[in-house]
Each structure stands twice: as structure tokens, then as C-alpha cells.
Amino acid sequence: MRSGVFALCLVACAGNGAPPVVASSEPGSLPASEPAEVALPTATVTPLPCALSDLRAYYQNGRWKDGEMVAQRCLQDNPLATEARITLVRMYLMRAYAAKEPRWLDEARRQLRMIAADPQYTHEASELSLLIDQPTIE
């Protein structure tokens, strides 16, 4: 009787319709298939536009403190805004010459290191470096 029950279990288990499992040569390997192309994620953050015209107007009108705040806000939103950083260095230079305080030259040097890292602005960085190291006062 036991053999009859055992035979029924074998028939019932074998008749479940599942395909037989074939062992692969590599454990845990999946069947070979075409690799799916993975798309790179798109940028989710777009930097806010910098108010360069306002920044230049502050610089030309001698409102360096207000211009500095606009430039710092612009650089906080987009650290790669090199044109804003150049105008900020020029404002620091003007403040250093007007107040005769070397701390503004130190700030200009610090910003200038970041400008020099951008290959597109190496010429302007070298000119600003000359103004910092050898100021010409008329």
C-alpha cells in the first residue's frame, strides 16, 4: 500500500505541467540573452540664470557690495558661472584698491583659483592675476 501511495505522489508531482529544471554549468547563471540598453539619467536640476547684466551694472556704478551679494547668490545657484566669478573678482579688486585692505585681495585670489581651473577663461585669469599681484593705480 505504501508503494501505491508513493507511486501516486510521483505521478501527481510529475503531472503538474512544470518543465524540468536543467542544471547549468555555472551556479546562479541566467539564460543568455541580449543585454538591455540602459539609458543614462537626464539632468534633473537646471541652474537658475544669473543676472549678469545687473551684476555688470552694479560693478560699473560702484555698488560693489550689492554686486557682491548678487554674484554670491548666482554662484550659490550655479558654481560653474565663471563670468559671474570674474565680475566678482573685479569687484573685490576695486574694493581692495578703494579701501586699501588686503583681505579683498585674498578673496580675489581665492576666486581666481577657481577661474583658472576653467580652460575657457585662462587668458582672463592671467590678466586678473597680474592686477592682483602688480596693481596699477593711476
Secondary structure, DSSP 8 states (H G I E B T S, - for coil): -HHHHHHHHHHHHHTT--------SSTT-----------------------HHHHHHHHHTT-HHHHHHHHHHHHHH-TT-HHHHHHHHHHHHHHHHHHT-HHHHHHHHHHHHHHHTSGGGHHHHHHHHHHHHS----
